[in-house]
Amino acid sequence: SQQGEEDPQALSIQEGENATMNCSYKTSINNLQWYRQNSGRGLVHLILIRSNEREKHSGRLRVTLDTSKKSSSLLITASRAADTASYFCATIMSGSEKLVFGKGTKLTVNP
Amino acid sequence: ETGVTQTPRHLVMGMTNKKSLKCEQHLGHNAMYWYKQSAKKPLELMFVYNFKEQTENNSVPSRFSPECPNSSHLFLHLHTLQPEDSALYLCASSQVIRTDTQYFGPGTRLTVL
């Protein structure tokens, strides 16, 4: 069953703008991960945030985690055309070994 | 790209064919995974192997048969598939089976005629 659900499903912005994507999940988790997928290719891991962390940064990426609301957000600052891709959140539920993915947010950054 | 390679990258097969997908990881990881990605559906976990032993079969039909001869190689044998099995099949690996980052291969785009 689907654990994470991204919002919005699609997002179109201009180069230089910030992009924010949200992820909601249903049950307790060990960690939450964000992945990027360019069209028809494999997924690339972006960032992992553990359940006891609230915020994490990696370059132009900022991820927050609110376990009380069971939600996470991914912020991409100063977006570039090369950021155009689908972004997925994935969670490992407590007591499970399975990484469960959402349907993703399709981000388009227009030059 | 990421230390995980998949072959072939594209495969077209008839419903009566038998074919195999191959995945190899060069990262020294202990766990390997097969996923199926269909249009407009979430990525679906199919199989999990940890130290060559299968630990998860996510109710996958028997026309998909995995094989893991060692921690670096993973195969998916395909037999009498259906058109709805057409999808992108992704292989991934991780150092440990639980809580860890997964590294994905580029995928095999499968079309079943």
Interface residues (C-beta under 8 A of the other chain):
Chain A: Q2 N30 N31 Q33 Y35 G40 R41 G42 L43 V44 H45 L48 F88 A90 I92 E97 K98 L99 V100 F101 G102 K103 G104
Chain B: E1 T2 V4 Q6 Y33 K40 K41 P42 L43 L45 V48 T55 E56 N58 L88 L90 A92 I97 R98 T99 T101 Q102 Y103 F104 G105 P106 G107 R109
